[in-house]
Amino acid sequence: MKYLTSLATLTFAAFTLHAHAQQATSPTKAPADSVEMTPLGKPATLGITQIPLEVDITLAEQFVRLGFGPQILGQRGFQSTQFLTPPLSTTQAAQLVLVVPEYGNFRGALVAEGIKRFAGRVSSVQFGREGPPVLYIDLPYWTHQREGPLPRENGTRISDAENMRLVAELRKVFVEGLAAEEFGPDPVSKRKIRIGWHH
């Protein structure tokens, strides 16, 4: 009887070890509503050396020329009255607005100089059309979100008061100095400023 009890105990122990081993080696099934996360690499390992990403300026200029169509090319054919570039650095945005020398009160060369005044202080600039020319300027929440080279250390938070001073300066340059008729925050993002000109 003692022999049978020992044999039963050993058999149970072996069964338990076998079950644990199978649980450890067999993959666990994720619940049907779970999501697997793949961590993104650091900017340097992804080949990102600056924010915003640099674009092919030749292609960007062609894009803007096509979008403005008759106003730039002086011919009928193709145009888009609604388009925006991706986020650009102030350097590339200033170069792109030169493609549109004049459109109503918009003067490309003067707007380019206005954009350059905010180099290193904004996150990015988008240029395009919503009928007439339009700019969208992204303002950072943190100092390390300003345009510039990577990698960089985490910065400090930009207060609402400091942001409002930057907005006031943008208004002075683009509305008072460069005759923009529309100026205000984007309805979705508080720290994105839309600047527009009329025909």
TIKOLFI-652281 format. One record per residue (C-alpha): residue number from 0; chain; x, y, z. Coordinates in steps of 0.5 Angstrom, whole numbers, plus 2048, in hexadecimal, padded with zeros to 3 digits. Example, Ala and Ser with C-alpha at 12.3 -4.5 7.8 and 13.67 -1.06 7.14 Angstrom:
// TIKOLFI-652281
(0; "A"; (819; 7F7; 810)),
(1; "A"; (81B; 7FE; 80E)),
// end
This chain:
// TIKOLFI-652281
(0; "A"; (800; 800; 800)),
(1; "A"; (806; 805; 802)),
(2; "A"; (809; 803; 7FB)),
(3; "A"; (802; 805; 7F7)),
(4; "A"; (802; 80B; 7FB)),
(5; "A"; (809; 80D; 7F9)),
(6; "A"; (808; 80B; 7F2)),
(7; "A"; (802; 80F; 7F2)),
(8; "A"; (805; 815; 7F5)),
(9; "A"; (80B; 815; 7F0)),
(10; "A"; (806; 814; 7EA)),
(11; "A"; (802; 81A; 7EC)),
(12; "A"; (809; 81E; 7ED)),
(13; "A"; (80B; 81C; 7E6)),
(14; "A"; (804; 81E; 7E3)),
(15; "A"; (805; 825; 7E7)),
(16; "A"; (80C; 826; 7E4)),
(17; "A"; (80A; 824; 7DD)),
(18; "A"; (804; 829; 7DD)),
(19; "A"; (808; 82F; 7E0)),
(20; "A"; (80D; 82D; 7DA)),
(21; "A"; (808; 82E; 7D5)),
(22; "A"; (805; 834; 7D8)),
(23; "A"; (80C; 837; 7D8)),
(24; "A"; (80E; 835; 7D1)),
(25; "A"; (807; 836; 7CD)),
(26; "A"; (805; 83D; 7CB)),
(27; "A"; (800; 840; 7CE)),
(28; "A"; (7FA; 843; 7CA)),
(29; "A"; (7F8; 84A; 7CB)),
(30; "A"; (7F1; 84C; 7CC)),
(31; "A"; (7ED; 84E; 7C5)),
(32; "A"; (7ED; 855; 7C7)),
(33; "A"; (7F4; 856; 7C9)),
(34; "A"; (7F9; 85A; 7C5)),
(35; "A"; (801; 859; 7C4)),
(36; "A"; (805; 85F; 7C5)),
(37; "A"; (80C; 85F; 7C1)),
(38; "A"; (810; 865; 7C4)),
(39; "A"; (813; 86A; 7BF)),
(40; "A"; (81A; 86B; 7BE)),
(41; "A"; (81E; 871; 7C0)),
(42; "A"; (81E; 877; 7BB)),
(43; "A"; (825; 875; 7BA)),
(44; "A"; (824; 86E; 7B8)),
(45; "A"; (81F; 870; 7B4)),
(46; "A"; (823; 875; 7B0)),
(47; "A"; (820; 87B; 7B2)),
(48; "A"; (825; 880; 7B3)),
(49; "A"; (820; 886; 7B4)),
(50; "A"; (819; 889; 7B6)),
(51; "A"; (815; 88A; 7B1)),
(52; "A"; (818; 885; 7AC)),
(53; "A"; (81B; 888; 7A6)),
(54; "A"; (817; 887; 7A0)),
(55; "A"; (81A; 887; 798)),
(56; "A"; (819; 88E; 797)),
(57; "A"; (819; 88E; 78F)),
(58; "A"; (813; 889; 790)),
(59; "A"; (810; 88E; 795)),
(60; "A"; (811; 894; 790)),
(61; "A"; (80E; 890; 78B)),
(62; "A"; (808; 88E; 78F)),
(63; "A"; (807; 895; 791)),
(64; "A"; (807; 898; 78A)),
(65; "A"; (802; 892; 788)),
(66; "A"; (7FD; 894; 78E)),
(67; "A"; (7FD; 89C; 78C)),
(68; "A"; (7FD; 89A; 784)),
(69; "A"; (7FB; 8A0; 780)),
(70; "A"; (7FD; 8A5; 786)),
(71; "A"; (804; 8A3; 785)),
(72; "A"; (805; 89F; 77E)),
(73; "A"; (801; 8A4; 77B)),
(74; "A"; (7FC; 89F; 777)),
(75; "A"; (7F6; 89B; 777)),
(76; "A"; (7F6; 894; 779)),
(77; "A"; (7F7; 891; 780)),
(78; "A"; (7F7; 894; 787)),
(79; "A"; (7F5; 892; 78E)),
(80; "A"; (7F1; 898; 792)),
(81; "A"; (7F2; 893; 799)),
(82; "A"; (7F9; 890; 79A)),
(83; "A"; (7FE; 891; 7A0)),
(84; "A"; (805; 88E; 7A0)),
(85; "A"; (807; 88A; 7A5)),
(86; "A"; (80B; 88D; 7AB)),
(87; "A"; (811; 891; 7A9)),
(88; "A"; (817; 894; 7AD)),
(89; "A"; (817; 89C; 7AC)),
(90; "A"; (81C; 89C; 7A7)),
(91; "A"; (819; 897; 7A2)),
(92; "A"; (812; 89B; 7A3)),
(93; "A"; (815; 8A1; 7A2)),
(94; "A"; (818; 89E; 79C)),
(95; "A"; (811; 89C; 799)),
(96; "A"; (80D; 8A2; 79A)),
(97; "A"; (812; 8A5; 795)),
(98; "A"; (80F; 8A1; 790)),
(99; "A"; (809; 8A6; 791)),
(100; "A"; (80B; 8AD; 78F)),
(101; "A"; (805; 8B0; 790)),
(102; "A"; (7FD; 8AE; 792)),
(103; "A"; (7F9; 8B4; 794)),
(104; "A"; (7FC; 8B7; 79A)),
(105; "A"; (801; 8B1; 79B)),
(106; "A"; (808; 8B2; 798)),
(107; "A"; (80D; 8AC; 798)),
(108; "A"; (813; 8B0; 79A)),
(109; "A"; (811; 8B4; 7A0)),
(110; "A"; (80D; 8AE; 7A3)),
(111; "A"; (813; 8AA; 7A2)),
(112; "A"; (817; 8AF; 7A6)),
(113; "A"; (812; 8AF; 7AB)),
(114; "A"; (812; 8A7; 7AC)),
(115; "A"; (81A; 8A7; 7AD)),
(116; "A"; (819; 8AC; 7B3)),
(117; "A"; (816; 8A6; 7B7)),
(118; "A"; (81B; 8A1; 7B5)),
(119; "A"; (81D; 89C; 7BB)),
(120; "A"; (817; 89F; 7BF)),
(121; "A"; (811; 89B; 7BC)),
(122; "A"; (810; 894; 7BA)),
(123; "A"; (80E; 894; 7B3)),
(124; "A"; (80B; 898; 7AD)),
(125; "A"; (806; 895; 7A8)),
(126; "A"; (805; 899; 7A2)),
(127; "A"; (7FF; 899; 79D)),
(128; "A"; (7F8; 89B; 79A)),
(129; "A"; (7F1; 89C; 79D)),
(130; "A"; (7EF; 8A0; 797)),
(131; "A"; (7F5; 8A5; 798)),
(132; "A"; (7FB; 8A3; 79C)),
(133; "A"; (7FB; 8A1; 7A3)),
(134; "A"; (801; 89F; 7A8)),
(135; "A"; (800; 89B; 7AE)),
(136; "A"; (805; 89C; 7B3)),
(137; "A"; (806; 896; 7B9)),
(138; "A"; (808; 899; 7C0)),
(139; "A"; (80C; 894; 7C4)),
(140; "A"; (809; 892; 7CB)),
(141; "A"; (811; 891; 7CE)),
(142; "A"; (817; 894; 7CC)),
(143; "A"; (81A; 88D; 7C9)),
(144; "A"; (814; 88D; 7C4)),
(145; "A"; (817; 893; 7C0)),
(146; "A"; (819; 892; 7B9)),
(147; "A"; (821; 890; 7B9)),
(148; "A"; (826; 88A; 7B9)),
(149; "A"; (825; 884; 7BD)),
(150; "A"; (827; 881; 7C1)),
(151; "A"; (825; 886; 7C7)),
(152; "A"; (824; 885; 7CE)),
(153; "A"; (81D; 886; 7D1)),
(154; "A"; (81B; 88E; 7D2)),
(155; "A"; (817; 892; 7D6)),
(156; "A"; (810; 893; 7D6)),
(157; "A"; (80E; 89A; 7D2)),
(158; "A"; (809; 89D; 7D6)),
(159; "A"; (802; 8A0; 7D4)),
(160; "A"; (805; 8A7; 7D5)),
(161; "A"; (80B; 8A6; 7D1)),
(162; "A"; (807; 8A3; 7CB)),
(163; "A"; (802; 8A9; 7CB)),
(164; "A"; (808; 8AE; 7CA)),
(165; "A"; (80A; 8A9; 7C4)),
(166; "A"; (803; 8AA; 7C1)),
(167; "A"; (803; 8B1; 7C2)),
(168; "A"; (80A; 8B2; 7BF)),
(169; "A"; (807; 8AD; 7B9)),
(170; "A"; (801; 8B2; 7B9)),
(171; "A"; (805; 8B8; 7B8)),
(172; "A"; (80A; 8B5; 7B3)),
(173; "A"; (804; 8B2; 7AE)),
(174; "A"; (7FE; 8B6; 7AF)),
(175; "A"; (801; 8BD; 7B1)),
(176; "A"; (807; 8BD; 7AD)),
(177; "A"; (805; 8B8; 7A7)),
(178; "A"; (7FE; 8B9; 7A6)),
(179; "A"; (7FB; 8B2; 7A8)),
(180; "A"; (7F3; 8B3; 7A9)),
(181; "A"; (7F2; 8AD; 7AD)),
(182; "A"; (7F6; 8AB; 7B3)),
(183; "A"; (7F4; 8A6; 7B9)),
(184; "A"; (7F5; 89F; 7BC)),
(185; "A"; (7F3; 899; 7B8)),
(186; "A"; (7EC; 896; 7BB)),
(187; "A"; (7F0; 890; 7BD)),
(188; "A"; (7F6; 892; 7BF)),
(189; "A"; (7F7; 897; 7C4)),
(190; "A"; (7FF; 898; 7C2)),
(191; "A"; (7FE; 898; 7BB)),
(192; "A"; (7FD; 89F; 7B8)),
(193; "A"; (7F9; 8A0; 7B1)),
(194; "A"; (7FB; 8A6; 7AD)),
(195; "A"; (7F7; 8A8; 7A6)),
(196; "A"; (7F7; 8AD; 7A1)),
(197; "A"; (7F1; 8AF; 79C)),
(198; "A"; (7F1; 8B0; 795)),
// end
